[in-house]
Amino acid sequence: MPYTLEQLSDRQDLVDLLHAYCRAVDDNRPDDVADLFAEDCVLDYGGDYTNLVGRNLARKFFTGGTDRLYKRSAHHVSNIEIGFTGTDGDGRRTATGSTYVWAWHEFNQDQFEAEMPNAWVYGRYYDRFVHHDGQWLIAARTFRALGHHDWQSPVTYIDREPRVSPIR
């Protein structure tokens, strides 16, 4: 399918948004991470972290991880697929995305009773995006794991059957 010039520009903006997310998480800037999400966003990171609704709750979630639990982290995204879906009820442009993510974490040892080894988790982000006030934001994110090593929290794995994308 040929892209319009606007779609090519939007696609690059969405890729930049995904990279900005990784950079803000890894730089321990939870407010900047939260600002990449729509006010009424819905987050589902699987395990114990499903149905987090709203930017304020997203800010608390990211502050707890990036500022308190993790001493360092490195998030890497690839295999970015973007689909333009039209407009929402407010006439804002919308898109969906599927992105592979690999995330390494070193934990703040003073936050745990037992020694926490470095851990990594990898999987996919399934996103819904909305263009609001001249910028793309993440309206909904679902993370599903493909695997992990020494990850201490429960994860929700990608359901390989039926072969339908969980992008909402």
Order of alpha helices (4+ residues) and beta strands (2+ residues): alpha-alpha-beta-beta-alpha-beta-beta-beta-beta
